[in-house]
Amino acid sequence: MIVYLEKKAQNYEITEYIIKKFNPKVITITHYKDIFNRSRQNFNWQKSQNRLILAVKENVSFYKGSKFCNSKGYENFYYSTQILGCVYNCEYCYIGGMYPSGYPVIFVNEEDFIKEAEKLKNAFIPISYESDLAAFEGIYPFHKKWVELARKRDDLLIESRTKSANVSKLPDNPPKNFILTFSLSPNEITKFEKKAPNLEKRIKALNLTLNKGYNVEIAIDPIIKTENFREIYKNFIKYLSENINLNKINNIETGAFRMNKDFLKRLKKIHLSEVTWYPYEIKNNEARYKDEKELVEYVKNLTLSFN
């Protein structure tokens, strides 16, 4: 492992934990953007490397949630960016079109994020909005303090969304206002989710978290239109019903592929894929399927028939 370490990030708990646990080669840098924001980076090559950037987030604040995402009915919908980037390399993910680097940035001043969250009231807070926090749990126990915050503040609904199968290290018996949402896709679609666990491993992880007392939800999002789409998703939902006790799942969220057109343009340069190069309809600077409504309704009706 190679760690690019900001000088000002040296004396933080997360930094010391990672250095002690992995004994990486450390390259000291002045600012994370010196590495993260360089031009002409090879995103896919960087994704194949075991490298991290450890930095301090200045002026920590939370951002208003995107209109593309489910606000869970909360008017106050804010997200945090404790980690920029992800260990996975999904061909349909906007992160590839948003960030110039494939190296994840971990902001080590964790307490500042918690303090900022404590200022919010009656709010929905996704904590893995621009990353997959659970996928990093083997590096550092990122969920511990967020679960503690949810336990103290029942007016906050905190969500961690994941494709990870690495859930054994997550805290046990979290409160009901901490949601763990698993992003699930048919195995025919997981070929677009590079480095992510297959469906069987994710379901095994999901069932383990149910046993650990988690409030678990499922996200079938994005739905990808591919050859034999209807049969693929029909078999997929049937498989879920046979391997998950859906009565214990509080919500199944569905949504089709959609993306800012500029992010998609950049993503096409990274992934030569049927997902990135599909002839989407562009409206209001957004790329979407022309029959998006029908796709979502089809999958949603499948979930209702087996739920």
Buried (B, 14 or more C-beta within 10 A) or exposed (E): BBBBBBEBBBEBEBBEBBBEEEEBEBEEBEBBBEBBEEEEBEBEEBBEEEBBBBBBBEEBEBEEBBEEBBBBEBEBBBBBBBBBBBBBBBBBBBBBBBBBBBBBBBBBBBEBBBEBBEEBEEBBBBBBBBBBBBBBBEBBBBBBBBBBBBBEBEEBBBBBBBBBBBBEEBBEEBBEBBBBBBBBBBEBBBBBBBEBBEBEBBBEBBBBBBEBBBBBBBBBBBBBBBEEBEEBBBBBBEBBBEBBEBEEBEEBBBBBBBBBBEBBEBBBEBBEBEBBEBEBEEEEEBBBBEEBEEBBEBBBEBBEEBE
